[in-house]
Amino acid sequence: MRHMRFSLFLLLLLLVICGTRPAPAQESELKYKTITDISYRTEADSAQDEYMRERCKLDLYYPTTIKNFPTVVWFHGGGLKGGGKQIPKALRDQGIAVVGVNYRLFPKAKKPAYLEDAAAAVAWTFENIKNYGGDPNLIFVAGHSAGGYLTSMLGLDRRWLAAHEIDANQIAGLIPYSGHCITHMTVREEMGIGRDQPVIDDMAPLYHARKDAPPILLITGDRELEFPTRYEENAYLNSLMKVVGHKETQLFELDGFTHGTMVEPGHLLALKEIRRIVKARKQDAAQK
């Protein structure tokens, strides 16, 4: 279990180094393809729901010249009220696939539609990424803010993926960026609960802390610059995961970065974590 603080100076230095250093030869020589607006809901699901047909689409960015690559399913932020699918620039050209997901939003959709959509998108990835050359055993889930909340919920609360006959423990790693760990503020709004009234019910990642969850990398901005209590929520989840016996929870606080600006340095930490887990799995496989 680790909790690390990165200073603004060190993060800026790391950004400069990574931004000016050429990608490794095996990555810089890769070719990539993007497919947009893939419907991840079945026709039966969306037959009677025009909004679902509109929103439940994803973009797939993947390398075409290698096989068995890792994949990141990326959920955008926006408070469950706004935002749109994206393939983050920092995750491109890294020898991985990225799945950028749209999901239904409040007020047109209500809980648990957000989680049902997120689970369906992750299930699509498990069921289809092999067709594009990816390794279904190396699927990571990540997202910023509301997307971080969806990430943690899918990985800790097994019921959402179980609806698609997928065990959440099949996820290779969870990487929520500055996500709610209590019940999301928009979900609380739906229930008539004030924004500043904390709730930990079954719609909160904290409620589902468990020993056998996938590895989880928690990243936040500076506690003095973040949304109120956002760092503290993540610190609580970090501590609670330790209490329940989880062995692979890490918490990184990015000093000097706000809720919005922490995303870019967060990508560097995410890529490092993905490579760590991929390397460890390859070593385990070689020893068997």
Secondary structure, DSSP 8 states (H G I E B T S, - for coil): -EEEEE-HHHHHHHHHHHHHS---HHHHT--EEEEEEEE-S-HHHHTT-HHHHHH-EEEEEEESS-SSEEEEEEE--STTTS------GGGTTSSSEEEEE----TTTS-TTHHHHHHHHHHHHHHHHGGGGTEEEEEEEEEEETHHHHHHHHHHH-THHHHTTT--GGG-SEEEEES--SSS-HHHHHHTT--TTS---STTSGGGG--TT---EEEEEE-TTTSSTTHHHHHHHHHHHHHHHT-S-EEEEEETT--TTTTHHHHHHHHHHHHHHHHHHHHHHHHH-
